[in-house]
Amino acid sequence: MYKNSKQTVLFPMLLAAGMALGILLGQYLGRHDRASEIRGMLTQMALPTNKLTYTLSLIENRYVDSVSMDSLAEHVIPMLVAELDPHSVYIPASEMQELNEPLEGEFDGIGVVFNMATDTVIVLNVIPQGPSDRAGVKAGDRIVEIDDSLVAGRRVPQNEIMKRLRGPRGSKVRLGLERQGIAGLVDVEVERGVIPIRSVESAFRIVDGIGYIRLGQFARTTSAEIRGALDTLRAQGISKLIFDLRGNSGGYLDQAILVANEFLHEGQLIVYTEDRHHEQVREYADGTGSAQDMEVAVLIDEASASSSEILAGALQDNDRGTIIGRRSFGKGLVQQQIPYADGSALRLTTARYYTPTGRSIQKPYTIGDEAGYEEDIWNRYRNNEFFTADSIHFADSLKRITPGGKVVYGGGGIMPDVFVPADTTDVTKYFVEVAGRNILYRYTIEYSDRHRDALNAVRTVEDLEALLDSDPGMFDDFVRYAARKGVAPRYGDIARSRKLIEAQLRAYIGRNTPLEDNGFYANIYPVDNVIMRAIAILNSEQDD
């Protein structure tokens, strides 16, 4: 009985335990099979191979809080681009108009040239037949109110004044003007219109037989402007040209090619670009240029970059003209502007460009070290490169030979054929005081106010010279003016700087005439040692 009883008790217990174990094992095996199935599915799914895309997707879909992905992108994209070359850049939508306007060749506004020498908006010139001209705004007017808002004496930033004056074409702005000889404000309503932006800042006959063109940038209208300037100079008997690219930071590549085409002969290589796949695009002159027979001297400096270097390099490598000045910036990368749907854009480096002899003139850079890249110009100054060509060194591996046998170098800007150092000979403490404290410029504004009718009547450079020559006491009057403004005369300094001061006085007054920048450069060039060297070289070639 005992034995049978024991078995009777144990059997149900073993059966129950077996059933429980079976259930547990079944559940485990079921989970195991499901896990295996999931793992199999995951291995078959294509997980994102791009960690950045995957991370952004995770943040957007699984982050605990809602996140504005557009706002996040505005922070992330600039950091990404900063890890590329120094010239790839992200441009927010808010900055696109300001950056593109100078290159597009026009903007919507009222058509005045103004300055704020003190805390008052002074109209220096009015664009002929422009909106302000039609509304009766005159050179010399002070803009006191803009749309009933007082701006005079308020130290309103100049960029804020520009925003208030500009606006969509067809819209209107009311100006309260202070005008010499008129009591009270003159109310003028101006309907905004299209205002052209000129890339050719100045073009005139500088001396007999030699013309001068200063190009500020390579905009969409540049090649047409250059052709017009060349036609005008030709009509004045010009056969030689000084082409000033100093301070020109570049712009559209196609415009540099079109301008180079004006000077090069058919079949001559202008530039070629090469992308990451080593595919090249070569640009050649087509033989239609209007200045193929014109002797040319091209002026460059450390601020001449990109398209300026393409043009200078094309002429130098084809033994076409003389490059004069100081070593250029050294930008040999080509950017393509790629728009986003929100109006922002990415200017991405997509190729390198090379001069006809195969020079890459891109200066060295370290990825992510934008500050170090920008310091290069300052390092040139500290290394005395602004003052002596002997301080500039190129590796022999970067040497190229032009068809005419001239040695040129790549690897960091265009080295001029004729080096002209920065000139500080006449810069004295007195000059630094009157120029740095804006006293010199303010004098020219007041002088222009006193002679407004005569200055407005100027039509040619010769008219301007005759008018300024008729006032021999202007320089002494300025010295007395500076003394009243707190700069006592230092007669030794004044004697040394006199030529420089006189040139600047005449130049700023000249800009206050309808000649605008032609009036400026026609008077400043005698104290510009680079221009004077170019004139000497072109005259020497003429004698030969």
Secondary structure, DSSP 8 states (H G I E B T S, - for coil): -HHHHHHHHHHHHHHHHHHHHHHHHHHHHHHHHHHHHHHHHHHHS---S-HHHHHHHHHHHH-SS---HHHHHHHHHHHHHTTS-TT-EEE-HHHHHHHHHHHHTEEEE--EEEE-SSSSEEEEEE-TTSHHHHHT--TT-EEEEETTEE-TTTT--HHHHHHHH---TT-EEEEEEE-TT-SS-EEEEEE-EEEE--SEEEEEEEETTEEEEEE--B-TTHHHHHHHHHHHHHHTT--EEEEE-TT---B-HHHHHHHHHTTS-TT-EEEEEE-TT--EEEEE--S--TTTT-EEEEEE-TT--THHHHHHHHHHHTT-SEEEES------EEEEEEE-TTS-EEEEEEEEEE-TT---------TT-HHHHHTHHHHHHHTTTTT-GGG----GGGEEE-TTS-EEE-SSS---SEE-----TT--HHHHHHHHTTHHHHHHHHHHHHTHHHHHT--SHHHHHHHHHT-TTHHHHHHHHHHHTT----HHHHHHHHHHHHHHHHHHHHHTSTTTHHHHHHHHGGG-HHHHHHHHHHHHHHH-
